[in-house]
Amino acid sequence: MNNDVDFDLSPDQWEALKALRNPVSNGRFSKAYLIESLVKLGLIVISDGVPSMTPTGRKVLVRGSCRLLDLVA
């Protein structure tokens, strides 16, 4: 069974998703609309006011990293 989902994220959404790999120093993101869009896609959740990546978000980040490298090349 293949449950992979392909997301077409904007470069800003990719950066916001990548930023969630590390703890947020001040607890806030400069572009809240990006966080909201990633929540709607189910890639992150907000818990106690802090965004964190979902398992789906991690899969998308790992799978999308290869695709992003192809765009740069």
PDB file of N, H, CA, C and O in Angstrom:
ATOM      1  N   MET A   1       0.852  -1.185   0.000  1.00  0.00           N
ATOM      2  CA  MET A   1       0.000   0.000   0.000  1.00  0.00           C
ATOM      3  C   MET A   1       0.889   1.236   0.000  1.00  0.00           C
ATOM      4  O   MET A   1       1.837   1.322   0.779  1.00  0.00           O
ATOM      5  N   ASN A   2       0.590   2.171  -0.853  1.00  0.00           N
ATOM      6  H   ASN A   2      -0.181   2.101  -1.486  1.00  0.00           H
ATOM      7  CA  ASN A   2       1.368   3.394  -0.965  1.00  0.00           C
ATOM      8  C   ASN A   2       0.543   4.554  -0.435  1.00  0.00           C
ATOM      9  O   ASN A   2      -0.490   4.900  -1.008  1.00  0.00           O
ATOM     10  N   ASN A   3       0.999   5.156   0.661  1.00  0.00           N
ATOM     11  H   ASN A   3       1.838   4.874   1.127  1.00  0.00           H
ATOM     12  CA  ASN A   3       0.260   6.266   1.259  1.00  0.00           C
ATOM     13  C   ASN A   3       1.033   7.575   1.161  1.00  0.00           C
ATOM     14  O   ASN A   3       0.768   8.514   1.912  1.00  0.00           O
ATOM     15  N   ASP A   4       1.999   7.640   0.225  1.00  0.00           N
ATOM     16  H   ASP A   4       2.214   6.878  -0.385  1.00  0.00           H
ATOM     17  CA  ASP A   4       2.768   8.867   0.051  1.00  0.00           C
ATOM     18  C   ASP A   4       1.886   9.941  -0.557  1.00  0.00           C
ATOM     19  O   ASP A   4       1.087   9.677  -1.456  1.00  0.00           O
ATOM     20  N   VAL A   5       2.040  11.138  -0.062  1.00  0.00           N
ATOM     21  H   VAL A   5       2.690  11.354   0.668  1.00  0.00           H
ATOM     22  CA  VAL A   5       1.274  12.271  -0.553  1.00  0.00           C
ATOM     23  C   VAL A   5       2.269  13.317  -1.031  1.00  0.00           C
ATOM     24  O   VAL A   5       3.230  13.637  -0.331  1.00  0.00           O
ATOM     25  N   ASP A   6       2.037  13.841  -2.212  1.00  0.00           N
ATOM     26  H   ASP A   6       1.256  13.582  -2.780  1.00  0.00           H
ATOM     27  CA  ASP A   6       2.915  14.843  -2.779  1.00  0.00           C
ATOM     28  C   ASP A   6       2.320  16.220  -2.545  1.00  0.00           C
ATOM     29  O   ASP A   6       1.196  16.499  -2.964  1.00  0.00           O
ATOM     30  N   PHE A   7       3.072  17.074  -1.879  1.00  0.00           N
ATOM     31  H   PHE A   7       3.985  16.847  -1.539  1.00  0.00           H
ATOM     32  CA  PHE A   7       2.620  18.429  -1.607  1.00  0.00           C
ATOM     33  C   PHE A   7       3.396  19.391  -2.489  1.00  0.00           C
ATOM     34  O   PHE A   7       4.604  19.236  -2.670  1.00  0.00           O
ATOM     35  N   ASP A   8       2.718  20.369  -3.029  1.00  0.00           N
ATOM     36  H   ASP A   8       1.737  20.494  -2.881  1.00  0.00           H
ATOM     37  CA  ASP A   8       3.349  21.395  -3.847  1.00  0.00           C
ATOM     38  C   ASP A   8       3.454  22.656  -2.997  1.00  0.00           C
ATOM     39  O   ASP A   8       2.606  23.545  -3.079  1.00  0.00           O
ATOM     40  N   LEU A   9       4.497  22.722  -2.187  1.00  0.00           N
ATOM     41  H   LEU A   9       5.185  21.999  -2.121  1.00  0.00           H
ATOM     42  CA  LEU A   9       4.680  23.841  -1.263  1.00  0.00           C
ATOM     43  C   LEU A   9       5.478  24.952  -1.928  1.00  0.00           C
ATOM     44  O   LEU A   9       6.325  24.703  -2.786  1.00  0.00           O
ATOM     45  N   SER A  10       5.194  26.180  -1.518  1.00  0.00           N
ATOM     46  H   SER A  10       4.506  26.383  -0.821  1.00  0.00           H
ATOM     47  CA  SER A  10       5.966  27.324  -2.002  1.00  0.00           C
ATOM     48  C   SER A  10       7.336  27.304  -1.315  1.00  0.00           C
ATOM     49  O   SER A  10       7.502  26.650  -0.286  1.00  0.00           O
ATOM     50  N   PRO A  11       8.312  28.012  -1.877  1.00  0.00           N
ATOM     51  CA  PRO A  11       9.623  28.079  -1.223  1.00  0.00           C
ATOM     52  C   PRO A  11       9.537  28.589   0.218  1.00  0.00           C
ATOM     53  O   PRO A  11      10.268  28.114   1.088  1.00  0.00           O
ATOM     54  N   ASP A  12       8.649  29.553   0.472  1.00  0.00           N
ATOM     55  H   ASP A  12       8.056  29.939  -0.234  1.00  0.00           H
ATOM     56  CA  ASP A  12       8.489  30.071   1.835  1.00  0.00           C
ATOM     57  C   ASP A  12       7.933  29.001   2.769  1.00  0.00           C
ATOM     58  O   ASP A  12       8.346  28.908   3.925  1.00  0.00           O
ATOM     59  N   GLN A  13       6.992  28.191   2.269  1.00  0.00           N
ATOM     60  H   GLN A  13       6.657  28.266   1.330  1.00  0.00           H
ATOM     61  CA  GLN A  13       6.443  27.108   3.093  1.00  0.00           C
ATOM     62  C   GLN A  13       7.517  26.066   3.400  1.00  0.00           C
ATOM     63  O   GLN A  13       7.580  25.552   4.517  1.00  0.00           O
ATOM     64  N   TRP A  14       8.369  25.750   2.409  1.00  0.00           N
ATOM     65  H   TRP A  14       8.319  26.167   1.502  1.00  0.00           H
ATOM     66  CA  TRP A  14       9.469  24.813   2.656  1.00  0.00           C
ATOM     67  C   TRP A  14      10.388  25.355   3.740  1.00  0.00           C
ATOM     68  O   TRP A  14      10.792  24.616   4.637  1.00  0.00           O
ATOM     69  N   GLU A  15      10.721  26.636   3.666  1.00  0.00           N
ATOM     70  H   GLU A  15      10.393  27.237   2.937  1.00  0.00           H
ATOM     71  CA  GLU A  15      11.614  27.235   4.664  1.00  0.00           C
ATOM     72  C   GLU A  15      10.993  27.184   6.050  1.00  0.00           C
ATOM     73  O   GLU A  15      11.682  26.898   7.029  1.00  0.00           O
ATOM     74  N   ALA A  16       9.694  27.459   6.141  1.00  0.00           N
ATOM     75  H   ALA A  16       9.135  27.692   5.346  1.00  0.00           H
ATOM     76  CA  ALA A  16       9.016  27.408   7.441  1.00  0.00           C
ATOM     77  C   ALA A  16       9.008  25.980   7.983  1.00  0.00           C
ATOM     78  O   ALA A  16       9.209  25.768   9.179  1.00  0.00           O
ATOM     79  N   LEU A  17       8.778  25.007   7.114  1.00  0.00           N
ATOM     80  H   LEU A  17       8.614  25.179   6.142  1.00  0.00           H
ATOM     81  CA  LEU A  17       8.771  23.614   7.542  1.00  0.00           C
ATOM     82  C   LEU A  17      10.164  23.185   7.986  1.00  0.00           C
ATOM     83  O   LEU A  17      10.310  22.494   8.994  1.00  0.00           O
ATOM     84  N   LYS A  18      11.182  23.591   7.243  1.00  0.00           N
ATOM     85  H   LYS A  18      11.063  24.152   6.424  1.00  0.00           H
ATOM     86  CA  LYS A  18      12.559  23.265   7.625  1.00  0.00           C
ATOM     87  C   LYS A  18      12.935  23.918   8.947  1.00  0.00           C
ATOM     88  O   LYS A  18      13.666  23.332   9.746  1.00  0.00           O
ATOM     89  N   ALA A  19      12.442  25.124   9.181  1.00  0.00           N
ATOM     90  H   ALA A  19      11.849  25.601   8.533  1.00  0.00           H
ATOM     91  CA  ALA A  19      12.768  25.836  10.411  1.00  0.00           C
ATOM     92  C   ALA A  19      12.239  25.118  11.649  1.00  0.00           C
ATOM     93  O   ALA A  19      12.772  25.296  12.744  1.00  0.00           O
ATOM     94  N   LEU A  20      11.206  24.318  11.482  1.00  0.00           N
ATOM     95  H   LEU A  20      10.773  24.174  10.593  1.00  0.00           H
ATOM     96  CA  LEU A  20      10.623  23.596  12.617  1.00  0.00           C
ATOM     97  C   LEU A  20      11.472  22.414  13.069  1.00  0.00           C
ATOM     98  O   LEU A  20      11.185  21.803  14.098  1.00  0.00           O
ATOM     99  N   ARG A  21      12.507  22.090  12.314  1.00  0.00           N
ATOM    100  H   ARG A  21      12.740  22.586  11.478  1.00  0.00           H
ATOM    101  CA  ARG A  21      13.407  21.012  12.744  1.00  0.00           C
ATOM    102  C   ARG A  21      14.148  21.410  14.010  1.00  0.00           C
ATOM    103  O   ARG A  21      14.490  20.558  14.830  1.00  0.00           O
ATOM    104  N   ASN A  22      14.393  22.693  14.168  1.00  0.00           N
ATOM    105  H   ASN A  22      14.115  23.385  13.502  1.00  0.00           H
ATOM    106  CA  ASN A  22      15.125  23.215  15.330  1.00  0.00           C
ATOM    107  C   ASN A  22      14.174  24.016  16.205  1.00  0.00           C
ATOM    108  O   ASN A  22      13.216  24.603  15.702  1.00  0.00           O
ATOM    109  N   PRO A  23      14.425  24.047  17.505  1.00  0.00           N
ATOM    110  CA  PRO A  23      13.558  24.847  18.388  1.00  0.00           C
ATOM    111  C   PRO A  23      13.576  26.325  18.003  1.00  0.00           C
ATOM    112  O   PRO A  23      14.602  26.863  17.586  1.00  0.00           O
ATOM    113  N   VAL A  24      12.439  26.954  18.151  1.00  0.00           N
ATOM    114  H   VAL A  24      11.606  26.516  18.490  1.00  0.00           H
ATOM    115  CA  VAL A  24      12.316  28.378  17.861  1.00  0.00           C
ATOM    116  C   VAL A  24      12.845  29.157  19.062  1.00  0.00           C
ATOM    117  O   VAL A  24      12.391  28.951  20.188  1.00  0.00           O
ATOM    118  N   SER A  25      13.801  30.048  18.824  1.00  0.00           N
ATOM    119  H   SER A  25      14.170  30.215  17.909  1.00  0.00           H
ATOM    120  CA  SER A  25      14.446  30.760  19.928  1.00  0.00           C
ATOM    121  C   SER A  25      13.503  31.714  20.648  1.00  0.00           C
ATOM    122  O   SER A  25      13.506  31.775  21.878  1.00  0.00           O
ATOM    123  N   ASN A  26      12.697  32.458  19.898  1.00  0.00           N
ATOM    124  H   ASN A  26      12.695  32.408  18.899  1.00  0.00           H
ATOM    125  CA  ASN A  26      11.812  33.415  20.554  1.00  0.00           C
ATOM    126  C   ASN A  26      10.358  32.949  20.585  1.00  0.00           C
ATOM    127  O   ASN A  26       9.478  33.662  21.067  1.00  0.00           O
ATOM    128  N   GLY A  27      10.114  31.732  20.060  1.00  0.00           N
ATOM    129  H   GLY A  27      10.829  31.153  19.669  1.00  0.00           H
ATOM    130  CA  GLY A  27       8.771  31.174  20.110  1.00  0.00           C
ATOM    131  C   GLY A  27       7.804  31.740  19.090  1.00  0.00           C
ATOM    132  O   GLY A  27       6.617  31.413  19.122  1.00  0.00           O
ATOM    133  N   ARG A  28       8.286  32.590  18.178  1.00  0.00           N
ATOM    134  H   ARG A  28       9.250  32.856  18.152  1.00  0.00           H
ATOM    135  CA  ARG A  28       7.388  33.191  17.188  1.00  0.00           C
ATOM    136  C   ARG A  28       8.022  33.124  15.812  1.00  0.00           C
ATOM    137  O   ARG A  28       9.242  33.191  15.667  1.00  0.00           O
ATOM    138  N   PHE A  29       7.177  32.991  14.810  1.00  0.00           N
ATOM    139  H   PHE A  29       6.185  32.937  14.927  1.00  0.00           H
ATOM    140  CA  PHE A  29       7.615  33.043  13.430  1.00  0.00           C
ATOM    141  C   PHE A  29       7.236  34.389  12.865  1.00  0.00           C
ATOM    142  O   PHE A  29       6.223  34.972  13.253  1.00  0.00           O
ATOM    143  N   SER A  30       8.047  34.887  11.946  1.00  0.00           N
ATOM    144  H   SER A  30       8.870  34.413  11.630  1.00  0.00           H
ATOM    145  CA  SER A  30       7.769  36.201  11.379  1.00  0.00           C
ATOM    146  C   SER A  30       6.585  36.167  10.411  1.00  0.00           C
ATOM    147  O   SER A  30       5.944  37.194  10.186  1.00  0.00           O
ATOM    148  N   LYS A  31       6.290  35.004   9.837  1.00  0.00           N
ATOM    149  H   LYS A  31       6.811  34.169  10.020  1.00  0.00           H
ATOM    150  CA  LYS A  31       5.201  34.908   8.862  1.00  0.00           C
ATOM    151  C   LYS A  31       4.168  33.900   9.353  1.00  0.00           C
ATOM    152  O   LYS A  31       4.225  32.717   9.016  1.00  0.00           O
ATOM    153  N   ALA A  32       3.237  34.381  10.143  1.00  0.00           N
ATOM    154  H   ALA A  32       3.190  35.342  10.416  1.00  0.00           H
ATOM    155  CA  ALA A  32       2.220  33.504  10.739  1.00  0.00           C
ATOM    156  C   ALA A  32       1.352  32.839   9.677  1.00  0.00           C
ATOM    157  O   ALA A  32       0.870  31.726   9.887  1.00  0.00           O
ATOM    158  N   TYR A  33       1.143  33.501   8.541  1.00  0.00           N
ATOM    159  H   TYR A  33       1.534  34.406   8.370  1.00  0.00           H
ATOM    160  CA  TYR A  33       0.304  32.910   7.497  1.00  0.00           C
ATOM    161  C   TYR A  33       0.919  31.626   6.948  1.00  0.00           C
ATOM    162  O   TYR A  33       0.192  30.730   6.517  1.00  0.00           O
ATOM    163  N   LEU A  34       2.257  31.523   6.958  1.00  0.00           N
ATOM    164  H   LEU A  34       2.848  32.250   7.307  1.00  0.00           H
ATOM    165  CA  LEU A  34       2.900  30.290   6.508  1.00  0.00           C
ATOM    166  C   LEU A  34       2.602  29.149   7.467  1.00  0.00           C
ATOM    167  O   LEU A  34       2.330  28.025   7.046  1.00  0.00           O
ATOM    168  N   ILE A  35       2.656  29.448   8.756  1.00  0.00           N
ATOM    169  H   ILE A  35       2.877  30.361   9.098  1.00  0.00           H
ATOM    170  CA  ILE A  35       2.361  28.437   9.764  1.00  0.00           C
ATOM    171  C   ILE A  35       0.912  27.979   9.610  1.00  0.00           C
ATOM    172  O   ILE A  35       0.623  26.783   9.660  1.00  0.00           O
ATOM    173  N   GLU A  36       0.011  28.930   9.425  1.00  0.00           N
ATOM    174  H   GLU A  36       0.246  29.901   9.385  1.00  0.00           H
ATOM    175  CA  GLU A  36      -1.410  28.588   9.254  1.00  0.00           C
ATOM    176  C   GLU A  36      -1.622  27.700   8.035  1.00  0.00           C
ATOM    177  O   GLU A  36      -2.415  26.759   8.084  1.00  0.00           O
ATOM    178  N   SER A  37      -0.918  27.991   6.939  1.00  0.00           N
ATOM    179  H   SER A  37      -0.274  28.755   6.899  1.00  0.00           H
ATOM    180  CA  SER A  37      -1.086  27.183   5.730  1.00  0.00           C
ATOM    181  C   SER A  37      -0.555  25.765   5.940  1.00  0.00           C
ATOM    182  O   SER A  37      -1.129  24.809   5.419  1.00  0.00           O
ATOM    183  N   LEU A  38       0.534  25.621   6.698  1.00  0.00           N
ATOM    184  H   LEU A  38       1.000  26.398   7.122  1.00  0.00           H
ATOM    185  CA  LEU A  38       1.083  24.293   6.970  1.00  0.00           C
ATOM    186  C   LEU A  38       0.189  23.511   7.935  1.00  0.00           C
ATOM    187  O   LEU A  38       0.106  22.286   7.852  1.00  0.00           O
ATOM    188  N   VAL A  39      -0.475  24.214   8.841  1.00  0.00           N
ATOM    189  H   VAL A  39      -0.408  25.210   8.908  1.00  0.00           H
ATOM    190  CA  VAL A  39      -1.440  23.560   9.738  1.00  0.00           C
ATOM    191  C   VAL A  39      -2.611  23.024   8.918  1.00  0.00           C
ATOM    192  O   VAL A  39      -3.053  21.895   9.132  1.00  0.00           O
ATOM    193  N   LYS A  40      -3.115  23.825   7.981  1.00  0.00           N
ATOM    194  H   LYS A  40      -2.757  24.742   7.807  1.00  0.00           H
ATOM    195  CA  LYS A  40      -4.235  23.401   7.141  1.00  0.00           C
ATOM    196  C   LYS A  40      -3.891  22.177   6.308  1.00  0.00           C
ATOM    197  O   LYS A  40      -4.760  21.357   6.013  1.00  0.00           O
ATOM    198  N   LEU A  41      -2.613  22.052   5.925  1.00  0.00           N
ATOM    199  H   LEU A  41      -1.907  22.719   6.165  1.00  0.00           H
ATOM    200  CA  LEU A  41      -2.172  20.901   5.153  1.00  0.00           C
ATOM    201  C   LEU A  41      -1.894  19.682   6.027  1.00  0.00           C
ATOM    202  O   LEU A  41      -1.658  18.586   5.519  1.00  0.00           O
ATOM    203  N   GLY A  42      -1.922  19.881   7.355  1.00  0.00           N
ATOM    204  H   GLY A  42      -2.113  20.771   7.768  1.00  0.00           H
ATOM    205  CA  GLY A  42      -1.669  18.769   8.269  1.00  0.00           C
ATOM    206  C   GLY A  42      -0.195  18.458   8.445  1.00  0.00           C
ATOM    207  O   GLY A  42       0.157  17.375   8.913  1.00  0.00           O
ATOM    208  N   LEU A  43       0.678  19.398   8.074  1.00  0.00           N
ATOM    209  H   LEU A  43       0.392  20.277   7.694  1.00  0.00           H
ATOM    210  CA  LEU A  43       2.109  19.167   8.181  1.00  0.00           C
ATOM    211  C   LEU A  43       2.668  19.582   9.534  1.00  0.00           C
ATOM    212  O   LEU A  43       3.710  19.084   9.959  1.00  0.00           O
ATOM    213  N   ILE A  44       1.978  20.488  10.205  1.00  0.00           N
ATOM    214  H   ILE A  44       1.131  20.892   9.859  1.00  0.00           H
ATOM    215  CA  ILE A  44       2.372  20.889  11.549  1.00  0.00           C
ATOM    216  C   ILE A  44       1.124  21.023  12.418  1.00  0.00           C
ATOM    217  O   ILE A  44       0.005  21.126  11.915  1.00  0.00           O
ATOM    218  N   VAL A  45       1.339  21.019  13.723  1.00  0.00           N
ATOM    219  H   VAL A  45       2.248  20.936  14.132  1.00  0.00           H
ATOM    220  CA  VAL A  45       0.272  21.267  14.687  1.00  0.00           C
ATOM    221  C   VAL A  45       0.764  22.334  15.650  1.00  0.00           C
ATOM    222  O   VAL A  45       1.966  22.529  15.828  1.00  0.00           O
ATOM    223  N   ILE A  46      -0.185  23.017  16.264  1.00  0.00           N
ATOM    224  H   ILE A  46      -1.162  22.858  16.119  1.00  0.00           H
ATOM    225  CA  ILE A  46       0.138  24.014  17.282  1.00  0.00           C
ATOM    226  C   ILE A  46      -0.255  23.422  18.630  1.00  0.00           C
ATOM    227  O   ILE A  46      -1.424  23.118  18.866  1.00  0.00           O
ATOM    228  N   SER A  47       0.714  23.264  19.498  1.00  0.00           N
ATOM    229  H   SER A  47       1.664  23.511  19.307  1.00  0.00           H
ATOM    230  CA  SER A  47       0.466  22.728  20.832  1.00  0.00           C
ATOM    231  C   SER A  47       1.017  23.698  21.861  1.00  0.00           C
ATOM    232  O   SER A  47       2.215  23.982  21.875  1.00  0.00           O
ATOM    233  N   ASP A  48       0.147  24.206  22.719  1.00  0.00           N
ATOM    234  H   ASP A  48      -0.826  23.975  22.707  1.00  0.00           H
ATOM    235  CA  ASP A  48       0.527  25.215  23.711  1.00  0.00           C
ATOM    236  C   ASP A  48       1.175  26.429  23.057  1.00  0.00           C
ATOM    237  O   ASP A  48       2.109  27.018  23.601  1.00  0.00           O
ATOM    238  N   GLY A  49       0.669  26.793  21.884  1.00  0.00           N
ATOM    239  H   GLY A  49      -0.090  26.314  21.442  1.00  0.00           H
ATOM    240  CA  GLY A  49       1.166  27.969  21.183  1.00  0.00           C
ATOM    241  C   GLY A  49       2.468  27.766  20.439  1.00  0.00           C
ATOM    242  O   GLY A  49       3.011  28.717  19.877  1.00  0.00           O
ATOM    243  N   VAL A  50       2.986  26.529  20.422  1.00  0.00           N
ATOM    244  H   VAL A  50       2.545  25.757  20.878  1.00  0.00           H
ATOM    245  CA  VAL A  50       4.260  26.254  19.765  1.00  0.00           C
ATOM    246  C   VAL A  50       4.019  25.296  18.596  1.00  0.00           C
ATOM    247  O   VAL A  50       3.448  24.221  18.781  1.00  0.00           O
ATOM    248  N   PRO A  51       4.453  25.684  17.393  1.00  0.00           N
ATOM    249  CA  PRO A  51       4.275  24.786  16.250  1.00  0.00           C
ATOM    250  C   PRO A  51       5.267  23.631  16.302  1.00  0.00           C
ATOM    251  O   PRO A  51       6.427  23.803  16.675  1.00  0.00           O
ATOM    252  N   SER A  52       4.783  22.443  15.917  1.00  0.00           N
ATOM    253  H   SER A  52       3.841  22.303  15.613  1.00  0.00           H
ATOM    254  CA  SER A  52       5.678  21.296  15.813  1.00  0.00           C
ATOM    255  C   SER A  52       5.259  20.464  14.605  1.00  0.00           C
ATOM    256  O   SER A  52       4.090  20.439  14.219  1.00  0.00           O
ATOM    257  N   MET A  53       6.236  19.792  14.026  1.00  0.00           N
ATOM    258  H   MET A  53       7.185  19.812  14.340  1.00  0.00           H
ATOM    259  CA  MET A  53       6.011  19.021  12.823  1.00  0.00           C
ATOM    260  C   MET A  53       5.284  17.717  13.135  1.00  0.00           C
ATOM    261  O   MET A  53       5.565  17.055  14.134  1.00  0.00           O
ATOM    262  N   THR A  54       4.350  17.364  12.267  1.00  0.00           N
ATOM    263  H   THR A  54       4.121  17.902  11.456  1.00  0.00           H
ATOM    264  CA  THR A  54       3.648  16.086  12.381  1.00  0.00           C
ATOM    265  C   THR A  54       4.489  15.014  11.682  1.00  0.00           C
ATOM    266  O   THR A  54       5.421  15.343  10.949  1.00  0.00           O
ATOM    267  N   PRO A  55       4.167  13.738  11.902  1.00  0.00           N
ATOM    268  CA  PRO A  55       4.875  12.690  11.153  1.00  0.00           C
ATOM    269  C   PRO A  55       4.758  12.885   9.634  1.00  0.00           C
ATOM    270  O   PRO A  55       5.711  12.627   8.899  1.00  0.00           O
ATOM    271  N   THR A  56       3.602  13.336   9.175  1.00  0.00           N
ATOM    272  H   THR A  56       2.828  13.545   9.772  1.00  0.00           H
ATOM    273  CA  THR A  56       3.434  13.614   7.742  1.00  0.00           C
ATOM    274  C   THR A  56       4.347  14.751   7.313  1.00  0.00           C
ATOM    275  O   THR A  56       4.937  14.699   6.235  1.00  0.00           O
ATOM    276  N   GLY A  57       4.468  15.773   8.143  1.00  0.00           N
ATOM    277  H   GLY A  57       3.988  15.815   9.019  1.00  0.00           H
ATOM    278  CA  GLY A  57       5.361  16.889   7.840  1.00  0.00           C
ATOM    279  C   GLY A  57       6.805  16.437   7.712  1.00  0.00           C
ATOM    280  O   GLY A  57       7.530  16.906   6.835  1.00  0.00           O
ATOM    281  N   ARG A  58       7.223  15.530   8.582  1.00  0.00           N
ATOM    282  H   ARG A  58       6.634  15.149   9.294  1.00  0.00           H
ATOM    283  CA  ARG A  58       8.588  15.001   8.502  1.00  0.00           C
ATOM    284  C   ARG A  58       8.806  14.237   7.196  1.00  0.00           C
ATOM    285  O   ARG A  58       9.840  14.387   6.545  1.00  0.00           O
ATOM    286  N   LYS A  59       7.821  13.414   6.818  1.00  0.00           N
ATOM    287  H   LYS A  59       6.981  13.292   7.347  1.00  0.00           H
ATOM    288  CA  LYS A  59       7.935  12.659   5.563  1.00  0.00           C
ATOM    289  C   LYS A  59       8.019  13.593   4.370  1.00  0.00           C
ATOM    290  O   LYS A  59       8.829  13.391   3.465  1.00  0.00           O
ATOM    291  N   VAL A  60       7.175  14.620   4.375  1.00  0.00           N
ATOM    292  H   VAL A  60       6.517  14.785   5.110  1.00  0.00           H
ATOM    293  CA  VAL A  60       7.168  15.581   3.270  1.00  0.00           C
ATOM    294  C   VAL A  60       8.504  16.299   3.198  1.00  0.00           C
ATOM    295  O   VAL A  60       9.034  16.513   2.107  1.00  0.00           O
ATOM    296  N   LEU A  61       9.052  16.672   4.337  1.00  0.00           N
ATOM    297  H   LEU A  61       8.622  16.498   5.223  1.00  0.00           H
ATOM    298  CA  LEU A  61      10.328  17.380   4.363  1.00  0.00           C
ATOM    299  C   LEU A  61      11.436  16.498   3.815  1.00  0.00           C
ATOM    300  O   LEU A  61      12.249  16.956   3.013  1.00  0.00           O
ATOM    301  N   VAL A  62      11.481  15.245   4.234  1.00  0.00           N
ATOM    302  H   VAL A  62      10.821  14.872   4.886  1.00  0.00           H
ATOM    303  CA  VAL A  62      12.528  14.334   3.767  1.00  0.00           C
ATOM    304  C   VAL A  62      12.370  14.048   2.278  1.00  0.00           C
ATOM    305  O   VAL A  62      13.345  14.106   1.529  1.00  0.00           O
ATOM    306  N   ARG A  63      11.151  13.739   1.843  1.00  0.00           N
ATOM    307  H   ARG A  63      10.359  13.692   2.451  1.00  0.00           H
ATOM    308  CA  ARG A  63      10.925  13.427   0.434  1.00  0.00           C
ATOM    309  C   ARG A  63      11.114  14.658  -0.440  1.00  0.00           C
ATOM    310  O   ARG A  63      11.618  14.550  -1.558  1.00  0.00           O
ATOM    311  N   GLY A  64      10.719  15.818   0.051  1.00  0.00           N
ATOM    312  H   GLY A  64      10.309  15.906   0.959  1.00  0.00           H
ATOM    313  CA  GLY A  64      10.816  17.043  -0.737  1.00  0.00           C
ATOM    314  C   GLY A  64      12.214  17.572  -0.847  1.00  0.00           C
ATOM    315  O   GLY A  64      12.510  18.323  -1.777  1.00  0.00           O
ATOM    316  N   SER A  65      13.088  17.212   0.064  1.00  0.00           N
ATOM    317  H   SER A  65      12.847  16.602   0.819  1.00  0.00           H
ATOM    318  CA  SER A  65      14.459  17.707   0.030  1.00  0.00           C
ATOM    319  C   SER A  65      15.137  17.313  -1.276  1.00  0.00           C
ATOM    320  O   SER A  65      15.861  18.117  -1.863  1.00  0.00           O
ATOM    321  N   CYS A  66      14.913  16.099  -1.734  1.00  0.00           N
ATOM    322  H   CYS A  66      14.325  15.446  -1.258  1.00  0.00           H
ATOM    323  CA  CYS A  66      15.504  15.646  -3.000  1.00  0.00           C
ATOM    324  C   CYS A  66      14.967  16.458  -4.160  1.00  0.00           C
ATOM    325  O   CYS A  66      15.718  16.832  -5.061  1.00  0.00           O
ATOM    326  N   ARG A  67      13.670  16.732  -4.144  1.00  0.00           N
ATOM    327  H   ARG A  67      13.061  16.427  -3.412  1.00  0.00           H
ATOM    328  CA  ARG A  67      13.058  17.511  -5.215  1.00  0.00           C
ATOM    329  C   ARG A  67      13.601  18.934  -5.226  1.00  0.00           C
ATOM    330  O   ARG A  67      13.800  19.511  -6.295  1.00  0.00           O
ATOM    331  N   LEU A  68      13.840  19.501  -4.058  1.00  0.00           N
ATOM    332  H   LEU A  68      13.678  19.032  -3.190  1.00  0.00           H
ATOM    333  CA  LEU A  68      14.374  20.853  -3.982  1.00  0.00           C
ATOM    334  C   LEU A  68      15.793  20.891  -4.526  1.00  0.00           C
ATOM    335  O   LEU A  68      16.176  21.864  -5.176  1.00  0.00           O
ATOM    336  N   LEU A  69      16.579  19.854  -4.274  1.00  0.00           N
ATOM    337  H   LEU A  69      16.268  19.064  -3.746  1.00  0.00           H
ATOM    338  CA  LEU A  69      17.937  19.801  -4.812  1.00  0.00           C
ATOM    339  C   LEU A  69      17.913  19.765  -6.333  1.00  0.00           C
ATOM    340  O   LEU A  69      18.766  20.367  -6.985  1.00  0.00           O
ATOM    341  N   ASP A  70      16.933  19.058  -6.904  1.00  0.00           N
ATOM    342  H   ASP A  70      16.240  18.569  -6.374  1.00  0.00           H
ATOM    343  CA  ASP A  70      16.811  19.016  -8.362  1.00  0.00           C
ATOM    344  C   ASP A  70      16.507  20.389  -8.932  1.00  0.00           C
ATOM    345  O   ASP A  70      16.986  20.721 -10.016  1.00  0.00           O
ATOM    346  N   LEU A  71      15.731  21.184  -8.239  1.00  0.00           N
ATOM    347  H   LEU A  71      15.342  20.915  -7.358  1.00  0.00           H
ATOM    348  CA  LEU A  71      15.397  22.530  -8.716  1.00  0.00           C
ATOM    349  C   LEU A  71      16.616  23.446  -8.717  1.00  0.00           C
ATOM    350  O   LEU A  71      16.747  24.313  -9.581  1.00  0.00           O
ATOM    351  N   VAL A  72      17.508  23.250  -7.747  1.00  0.00           N
ATOM    352  H   VAL A  72      17.402  22.545  -7.045  1.00  0.00           H
ATOM    353  CA  VAL A  72      18.693  24.101  -7.623  1.00  0.00           C
ATOM    354  C   VAL A  72      19.716  23.752  -8.704  1.00  0.00           C
ATOM    355  O   VAL A  72      20.423  24.627  -9.204  1.00  0.00           O
ATOM    356  N   ALA A  73      19.790  22.490  -9.055  1.00  0.00           N
ATOM    357  H   ALA A  73      19.216  21.779  -8.649  1.00  0.00           H
ATOM    358  CA  ALA A  73      20.803  22.009 -10.019  1.00  0.00           C
ATOM    359  C   ALA A  73      20.562  22.520 -11.422  1.00  0.00           C
ATOM    360  O   ALA A  73      21.326  22.203 -12.334  1.00  0.00           O
TER     361      ALA A  73
END
